[in-house]
Amino acid sequence: MSGAEVRRGPLALVAGGGDYPLQLARILAGRGERPFIVAIDGVAEPETFGDADVRPYRLGQLGSMLDELRRRGIADIVMLGNLPRPSFSALRPEASTLKYLPYFAKAFRGGDDHLLSGGIRFLEQQGFRVLGPAEIAPELAAPAGPLGRRQANAEQRELLQRGFALLDALSPFDVGQAAVLADHRVVAIEAAEGTDAMIRRVADLVARGRLRIGKGDGILVKTPKLGQDLRLDMPAIGPDTLHNIAEAGLSGIGVKAGQVLVGDRVALGRLADQLGLFVEGFT
């Protein structure tokens, strides 16, 4: 589905940290759209959006934010960017948010998937439609095939398929969305630290001589969990991911096409070529 095929009215972009919210805002601006940008305080930087229609909100100001969306006639929301799991005690809710606390007290009792799915249900119950970033801008997601000149060889493809199968099997346990495999075995699985921290953990093992990765051997695999709702917390890679895997001595990245954000495909493919890596989408 292309962005033009998503029938919608005025849009709110709830922006977390990182570059992806800014990339999406630029894509929308290029189409002549001017979304209302909700910059989550402490993670998003309103000034980076230039002259866009942007306003910062704390998580504890949920009530005011929803009131503002209704005042503007906004029914569609897209949420994008890094957002650390908040603590319930740190919300500091304002008066307009207090009535929603019982709902979120229940949503906080579980893992990230439980919290995110609860957030979507809550917004839908409030009359909003939550759209995924790839529904709005499919060009942000990984295409099928390599982004640069390099692609995985037969042995690396076999290792990647083992990685995809591993992450599928771990889906019910609500752990991470990535793993590193090398030498026909699993080297690391992403947990609460995130993908880049997991890769740095592998690099540290290599640096200390605890792990050897042969040239052309190690790979990173990244994919959403089975049944994951891609409207929130869509897996993503970026330039930092490529630099980190190069430092760790890995050979490349395999992702699920259409289900992992890569941002500027051309720029990421060019960086992969510069670093001697493959970045490839698999169906």
LUMSE-103848 format. One record per atom (N, C-alpha, C): x, y, z; residue in one letter. Coordinates in pm, whole numbers, padded with zeros to 5 digits, always signed. Layout:
N
XYZA...
//
This chain:
283
+00085-00120+00000M+00000+00000+00000M+00088+00124+00000M+00065+00217-00086S+00142+00341-00090S+00079+00442+00003S+00162+00545+00041G+00110+00647+00131G-00013+00715+00074G-00019+00731-00061A-00132+00800-00122A-00261+00721-00112A-00249+00590-00089E-00367+00505-00084E-00430+00499+00055E-00361+00555+00155V-00415+00559+00290V-00511+00678+00298V-00639+00649+00302R-00739+00756+00306R-00749+00810+00448R-00716+00936+00463R-00713+00994+00597R-00731+01145+00589R-00756+01201+00705G-00768+01345+00716G-00644+01403+00781G-00659+01511+00860P-00544+01570+00928P-00473+01467+01016P-00342+01476+01020L-00259+01375+01085L-00180+01436+01200L-00169+01360+01310A-00079+01396+01419A+00038+01297+01419A+00159+01350+01421L+00280+01270+01433L+00330+01281+01576L+00319+01171+01652V+00372+01168+01788V+00517+01125+01778V+00608+01218+01805A+00750+01199+01778A+00828+01165+01904A+00898+01052+01900G+00994+01017+02003G+01133+01062+01960G+01236+00995+02013G+01373+01032+01981G+01420+00971+01850G+01537+01017+01805G+01597+00964+01684G+01558+01044+01560G+01609+00998+01446D+01593+01073+01321D+01468+01037+01243D+01406+00924+01275Y+01293+00879+01194Y+01173+00975+01196Y+01133+01032+01310P+01023+01128+01305P+01052+01246+01212P+01177+01293+01213L+01215+01404+01126L+01209+01362+00979L+01254+01240+00949Q+01247+01191+00812Q+01102+01184+00763Q+01013+01132+00849L+00873+01123+00810L+00813+01263+00791L+00848+01355+00878A+00797+01492+00864A+00842+01552+00732A+00965+01525+00691R+01015+01577+00564R+00942+01515+00446R+00915+01384+00453I+00841+01319+00346I+00702+01380+00332I+00635+01400+00445L+00501+01459+00442L+00506+01603+00390L+00606+01678+00431A+00620+01816+00382A+00640+01816+00231A+00715+01717+00180G+00737+01707+00037G+00610+01678-00040G+00511+01623+00027R+00380+01598-00036R+00284+01716-00017R+00333+01818+00050G+00248+01933+00076G+00163+01919+00200G+00195+01822+00287E+00119+01801+00410E+00188+01870+00528E+00109+01913+00622R+00162+01979+00742R+00099+01915+00865R+00157+01803+00910P+00099+01736+01027P+00124+01815+01155P+00039+01791+01254F+00063+01845+01387F+00159+01750+01457F+00273+01802+01500I+00377+01717+01559I+00376+01730+01710I+00353+01618+01777V+00358+01611+01922V+00498+01562+01960V+00581+01650+02010A+00718+01616+02048A+00720+01572+02193A+00748+01443+02215I+00749+01390+02351I+00866+01449+02428I+00834+01519+02534D+00934+01592+02613D+01041+01497+02666D+01166+01540+02651G+01277+01462+02704G+01340+01370+02602G+01272+01343+02491V+01330+01255+02388V+01329+01320+02250V+01222+01388+02214A+01216+01459+02086A+01263+01602+02105A+01321+01661+02000E+01371+01797+02006E+01289+01883+01910E+01196+01961+01962P+01105+02038+01875P+01177+02127+01774P+01292+02183+01813E+01361+02277+01723E+01412+02210+01595E+01433+02077+01598T+01483+02009+01478T+01380+02004+01367T+01254+02030+01400F+01148+02024+01299F+01128+02158+01227F+01214+02253+01257G+01209+02381+01186G+01079+02454+01209G+01017+02496+01098D+00894+02575+01108D+00768+02488+01106D+00782+02360+01135A+00667+02270+01139A+00575+02308+01254A+00452+02259+01248D+00353+02283+01354D+00380+02182+01465D+00459+02220+01562V+00507+02127+01665V+00484+02184+01803V+00453+02094+01898R+00433+02134+02037R+00482+02021+02128R+00560+02052+02231P+00607+01948+02323P+00501+01911+02426P+00499+01784+02463Y+00410+01735+02568Y+00485+01633+02653Y+00463+01639+02784R+00507+01531+02872R+00407+01417+02863R+00450+01295+02899L+00358+01182+02899L+00244+01205+02997L+00273+01280+03103G+00169+01310+03201G+00068+01413+03154G+00090+01467+03034Q-00004+01564+02976Q-00090+01499+02867Q-00112+01372+02879L-00190+01299+02779L-00328+01363+02760L-00393+01400+02867G-00527+01458+02856G-00527+01585+02772G-00430+01674+02798S-00421+01799+02721S-00392+01770+02574S-00307+01671+02549M-00274+01637+02411M-00397+01589+02336M-00473+01499+02397L-00593+01447+02331L-00695+01558+02308L-00708+01647+02405D-00800+01761+02388D-00758+01847+02269D-00627+01868+02254E-00577+01950+02143E-00601+01881+02008E-00583+01749+02003L-00608+01676+01878L-00755+01688+01839L-00843+01675+01936R-00987+01687+01907R-01020+01830+01862R-00960+01928+01926R-00987+02066+01890R-00948+02093+01745R-00842+02027+01700R-00793+02044+01563R-00866+01954+01462R-00955+01870+01510G-01025+01779+01420G-00939+01666+01369G-00838+01628+01445I-00746+01521+01404I-00800+01386+01453I-00808+01292+01359A-00855+01157+01394A-00747+01052+01373A-00643+01082+01294D-00539+00985+01261D-00408+01020+01330D-00344+00918+01386I-00220+00936+01460I-00116+00837+01409I+00007+00882+01391V+00120+00793+01366V+00223+00821+01474V+00278+00714+01532M+00375+00727+01640M+00507+00669+01593M+00615+00746+01611L+00744+00705+01556L+00857+00762+01640L+00962+00683+01656G+01080+00730+01730G+01101+00653+01859G+01220+00668+01914N+01256+00598+02037N+01184+00659+02156N+01128+00573+02237L+01060+00619+02358L+01090+00519+02469L+01182+00554+02561P+01212+00463+02672P+01087+00429+02750P+01078+00305+02795R+00961+00264+02874R+00953+00351+02999R+00845+00427+03015P+00835+00515+03131P+00798+00437+03257P+00831+00493+03371S+00783+00434+03496S+00649+00499+03529S+00560+00418+03580F+00426+00468+03613F+00435+00580+03716F+00529+00568+03809S+00541+00667+03916S+00597+00801+03866S+00663+00800+03748A+00726+00922+03697A+00638+01000+03601A+00512+00958+03582L+00427+01024+03485L+00392+01168+03523L+00379+01196+03653R+00340+01329+03701R+00218+01381+03624R+00107+01309+03635P-00010+01345+03552P-00072+01477+03593P-00111+01555+03493E-00187+01676+03518E-00333+01638+03540E-00415+01736+03575A-00554+01708+03612A-00631+01639+03499A-00609+01682+03373S-00685+01626+03263S-00646+01482+03231S-00536+01435+03289T-00488+01299+03263T-00529+01202+03374T-00567+01254+03489L-00594+01168+03604L-00701+01064+03575L-00802+01099+03496K-00912+01005+03470K-00867+00883+03389K-00749+00892+03324Y-00700+00781+03243Y-00605+00688+03320Y-00567+00725+03441L-00467+00649+03516L-00506+00504+03542L-00631+00472+03578P-00664+00331+03601P-00637+00243+03479P-00664+00298+03361Y-00638+00221+03239Y-00489+00192+03223Y-00406+00295+03245F-00263+00277+03224F-00197+00199+03338F-00254+00202+03455A-00202+00118+03562A-00210-00029+03521A-00317-00066+03453K-00333-00203+03404K-00237-00231+03289K-00219-00135+03198A-00132-00155+03082A+00014-00172+03122A+00055-00107+03232F+00194-00115+03276F+00229-00253+03335F+00126-00334+03367R+00152-00465+03428R+00179-00567+03319R+00296-00561+03258G+00332-00655+03153G+00453-00606+03077G+00491-00679+02973G+00606-00643+02893G+00575-00531+02796G+00672-00502+02710D+00657-00392+02616D+00541-00415+02520D+00525-00539+02472D+00416-00567+02379D+00281-00538+02443D+00268-00576+02570H+00143-00554+02642H+00115-00405+02656H+00219-00328+02689L+00203-00184+02706L+00168-00117+02574L+00237-00155+02466L+00213-00092+02337L+00075-00125+02281L+00038-00252+02291S-00095-00290+02241S-00204-00222+02324S-00178-00206+02454G-00273-00136+02539G-00286+00010+02499G-00172+00072+02459G-00175+00210+02414G-00258+00228+02288G-00247+00133+02195I-00326+00140+02072I-00474+00126+02103I-00508+00028+02187R-00650+00008+02222R-00707+00132+02288R-00628+00194+02374F-00673+00314+02443F-00705+00425+02342F-00614+00450+02250L-00635+00557+02151L-00755+00527+02062L-00773+00401+02027E-00888+00363+01945E-01017+00384+02022E-01015+00353+02150Q-01134+00374+02232Q-01166+00523+02247Q-01064+00607+02231Q-01086+00751+02238Q-01129+00809+02104Q-01144+00723+02003G-01194+00767+01873G-01089+00798+01769G-00964+00763+01797F-00857+00790+01702F-00819+00663+01625F-00764+00682+01506R-00711+00570+01428R-00559+00579+01431R-00494+00469+01470V-00348+00465+01476V-00296+00400+01348V-00212+00472+01277L-00153+00423+01153L-00005+00392+01174L+00046+00294+01101G+00188+00262+01108G+00269+00353+01019G+00397+00376+01052P+00480+00463+00969P+00494+00413+00826P+00497+00280+00807A+00510+00226+00671A+00380+00239+00593A+00267+00257+00661E+00142+00286+00591E+00143+00429+00538E+00203+00519+00614I+00210+00659+00575I+00319+00680+00470I+00434+00617+00492A+00550+00636+00403A+00619+00502+00381A+00570+00420+00287P+00631+00289+00262P+00779+00297+00227P+00823+00412+00174E+00962+00425+00134E+01058+00424+00252E+01007+00436+00374L+01093+00428+00492L+01130+00284+00528L+01056+00187+00476A+01077+00046+00513A+01173-00022+00414A+01233-00131+00460A+01329-00205+00377A+01260-00269+00257A+01315-00254+00139P+01262-00325+00022P+01316-00468+00019P+01262-00552-00065A+01321-00684-00087A+01448-00668-00168A+01552-00741-00128G+01679-00735-00199G+01780-00645-00130G+01900-00635-00186P+02007-00556-00124P+01989-00407-00142P+02031-00329-00042L+02026-00184-00053L+02148-00129-00125L+02260-00199-00116G+02383-00157-00183G+02426-00260-00286G+02555-00259-00317R+02606-00350-00419R+02624-00492-00367R+02651-00506-00238R+02677-00638-00181R+02547-00708-00143R+02548-00840-00149Q+02437-00918-00098Q+02490-01044-00033Q+02407-01105+00050A+02449-01223+00126A+02479-01339+00032A+02585-01414+00065N+02615-01535-00012N+02532-01652+00041N+02549-01768-00017A+02465-01883+00019A+02480-01920+00166A+02603-01918+00217E+02625-01955+00358E+02565-01851+00452E+02579-01724+00416Q+02521-01618+00499Q+02369-01623+00496Q+02311-01657+00380R+02166-01670+00371R+02113-01781+00462R+02189-01890+00467E+02148-02000+00555E+02151-01955+00701E+02254-01879+00737L+02266-01829+00874L+02154-01729+00904L+02121-01645+00806L+02011-01549+00824L+01878-01620+00846L+01853-01724+00770Q+01728-01798+00786Q+01719-01862+00924Q+01832-01909+00976R+01835-01963+01113R+01802-01852+01213R+01855-01732+01185G+01826-01620+01274G+01679-01582+01273G+01619-01577+01155F+01475-01546+01147F+01393-01651+01223F+01431-01780+01206A+01359-01887+01274A+01374-01875+01426A+01495-01838+01471L+01521-01819+01614L+01431-01711+01671L+01426-01595+01606L+01347-01483+01658L+01198-01514+01653L+01154-01587+01550D+01014-01630+01546D+00981-01717+01667D+01073-01810+01699A+01049-01901+01811A+01048-01827+01944A+01122-01716+01955L+01129-01641+02080L+01016-01540+02094L+00937-01522+01989S+00832-01419+01990S+00740-01427+02110S+00693-01545+02152P+00600-01549+02266P+00659-01498+02396P+00793-01486+02404F+00857-01445+02528F+00882-01294+02535F+00841-01219+02430D+00849-01073+02430D+00989-01024+02460D+01090-01085+02393V+01227-01036+02406V+01256-00947+02285V+01382-00935+02246G+01419-00839+02143G+01383-00882+02002G+01421-00794+01909Q+01387-00813+01768Q+01510-00840+01683Q+01622-00872+01746A+01746-00890+01671A+01833-00995+01737A+01924-01051+01655A+02020-01149+01705A+02145-01143+01618A+02257-01185+01675V+02382-01197+01601V+02418-01345+01594V+02449-01391+01475L+02490-01530+01454L+02625-01532+01384L+02708-01628+01420A+02839-01645+01358A+02886-01787+01384A+02965-01837+01292D+03024-01971+01309D+02917-02076+01338D+02804-02068+01266H+02695-02165+01276H+02629-02169+01413H+02639-02060+01488R+02577-02059+01620R+02525-01919+01653R+02443-01914+01755V+02389-01787+01803V+02491-01724+01898V+02528-01601+01869V+02628-01531+01950V+02562-01440+02052V+02454-01373+02012A+02386-01280+02103A+02241-01263+02061A+02156-01239+02160I+02014-01211+02136I+01981-01079+02204I+01912-00993+02132E+01876-00863+02188E+01779-00881+02305E+01806-00808+02411A+01714-00805+02526A+01676-00659+02550A+01667-00619+02674A+01620-00484+02706A+01718-00375+02664A+01845-00411+02636E+01945-00309+02606E+01930-00247+02467E+01861-00314+02375G+01845-00263+02240G+01948-00319+02144G+01922-00304+02015T+02006-00366+01913T+02149-00313+01915T+02166-00181+01917D+02301-00126+01910D+02385-00165+02031D+02324-00168+02149A+02398-00210+02268A+02434-00357+02261A+02346-00439+02202M+02378-00581+02184M+02498-00597+02092M+02503-00520+01983I+02615-00529+01890I+02744-00485+01958I+02737-00380+02038R+02856-00335+02111R+02902-00441+02210R+02808-00516+02266R+02845-00627+02355R+02925-00733+02278R+02882-00761+02155V+02956-00856+02072V+03094-00801+02039V+03102-00672+02004A+03231-00610+01973A+03326-00618+02091A+03273-00601+02212D+03357-00609+02333D+03409-00751+02353D+03326-00851+02326L+03371-00990+02336L+03483-01019+02237L+03469-00964+02116V+03573-00983+02014V+03702-00913+02059V+03690-00790+02108A+03807-00713+02149A+03882-00781+02264A+03809-00848+02353R+03872-00914+02467R+03915-01057+02436R+03898-01098+02311G+03940-01231+02272G+03848-01342+02319G+03731-01306+02369R+03636-01407+02415R+03557-01468+02299R+03561-01401+02184L+03484-01446+02068L+03565-01417+01942L+03568-01515+01853R+03634-01497+01724R+03528-01504+01614R+03531-01406+01526I+03439-01404+01414I+03522-01402+01286I+03512-01507+01207G+03589-01515+01085G+03541-01415+00980G+03630-01375+00892K+03597-01279+00788K+03483-01334+00702K+03377-01252+00685G+03263-01295+00604G+03166-01385+00677G+03182-01399+00809D+03100-01497+00881D+02982-01433+00954D+03008-01344+01049G+02902-01297+01139G+02798-01210+01073G+02674-01224+01115I+02564-01145+01060I+02469-01100+01171I+02397-00990+01142L+02290-00943+01228L+02158-00970+01157L+02063-01022+01229V+01928-01042+01174V+01830-00962+01257V+01737-00894+01190K+01639-00811+01261K+01502-00830+01197K+01403-00854+01281T+01268-00879+01232T+01169-00855+01344T+01046-00815+01313P+00947-00803+01420P+00909-00939+01475P+00853-00938+01594K+00802-01061+01653K+00680-01109+01576K+00656-01237+01582L+00538-01291+01515L+00413-01224+01572L+00328-01175+01484G+00204-01111+01529G+00221-00972+01584G+00344-00916+01576Q+00367-00782+01632Q+00288-00679+01554Q+00228-00586+01625D+00156-00477+01563D+00257-00372+01519D+00274-00356+01388L+00377-00268+01334L+00337-00121+01337L+00222-00091+01394R+00186+00049+01407R+00267+00119+01516R+00319+00041+01611L+00402+00095+01717L+00528+00010+01730L+00639+00073+01760D+00764+00002+01785D+00805-00084+01666D+00791-00031+01545M+00838-00103+01426M+00990-00114+01433M+01046-00233+01412P+01192-00247+01417P+01259-00151+01320P+01380-00108+01353A+01450-00011+01269A+01601-00034+01277A+01668-00003+01166I+01813+00005+01164I+01849+00141+01104I+01974+00180+01120G+02019+00308+01067G+02169+00311+01056G+02226+00427+01026P+02372+00438+01011P+02449+00389+01132P+02401+00419+01253D+02472+00372+01373D+02479+00220+01376D+02372+00155+01333T+02370+00008+01331T+02481-00044+01240T+02495+00017+01122L+02597-00028+01028L+02738-00005+01083L+02760+00112+01141H+02892+00140+01198H+02924+00041+01311H+02824+00010+01391N+02847-00082+01504N+02878-00223+01456N+02807-00271+01354I+02836-00409+01310I+02970-00415+01238I+03009-00307+01171A+03141-00305+01108A+03250-00311+01215A+03230-00236+01324E+03328-00236+01433E+03336-00374+01499E+03225-00444+01504A+03222-00577+01565A+03278-00684+01472A+03306-00648+01346G+03360-00746+01252G+03256-00830+01184G+03129-00787+01187L+03023-00862+01120L+03021-00826+00972L+02951-00908+00894S+02953-00893+00749S+02832-00822+00692S+02721-00823+00764G+02604-00759+00709G+02480-00781+00792G+02368-00733+00738I+02240-00733+00808I+02132-00790+00717I+02051-00879+00771G+01932-00927+00702G+01809-00884+00779G+01712-00827+00709V+01588-00780+00772V+01469-00834+00693V+01353-00829+00755K+01230-00867+00685K+01182-00747+00602K+01171-00769+00471A+01131-00661+00381A+00992-00609+00417A+00979-00477+00416G+00851-00414+00446G+00816-00410+00592G+00899-00471+00678Q+00865-00480+00820Q+00971-00421+00912Q+01076-00364+00853V+01182-00300+00930V+01213-00165+00866V+01219-00061+00946L+01250+00072+00895L+01398+00085+00864L+01429+00143+00748V+01568+00169+00711V+01592+00316+00678V+01486+00394+00668G+01501+00536+00640G+01538+00562+00496G+01640+00640+00474D+01688+00675+00340D+01760+00554+00281D+01692+00481+00195R+01748+00356+00140R+01877+00380+00063R+01879+00484-00018V+01996+00512-00101V+02116+00544-00014V+02098+00632+00084A+02208+00670+00172A+02258+00552+00254A+02166+00467+00301L+02208+00352+00381L+02281+00251+00293L+02235+00231+00169G+02305+00142+00078G+02444+00192+00045G+02457+00324+00029R+02588+00383+00000R+02682+00363+00118R+02631+00381+00241L+02713+00359+00360L+02754+00213+00371L+02661+00122+00340A+02695-00021+00344A+02809-00052+00248A+02807+00006+00129D+02915-00014+00033D+03047+00040+00087D+03042+00156+00149Q+03165+00216+00204Q+03226+00130+00314Q+03138+00066+00392L+03185-00017+00505L+03209-00161+00465L+03180-00196+00340G+03201-00333+00294G+03099-00432+00350G+02974-00386+00372L+02870-00468+00432L+02757-00493+00332L+02678-00596+00359F+02551-00611+00288F+02438-00573+00382F+02336-00512+00325V+02211-00487+00397V+02102-00533+00301V+02027-00635+00342E+01937-00699+00248E+01802-00730+00311E+01697-00706+00235G+01562-00739+00280G+01516-00872+00225G+01455-00952+00312F+01410-01086+00275F+01258-01095+00296F+01191-01165+00206T+01047-01182+00219T+01015-01310+00295T
//
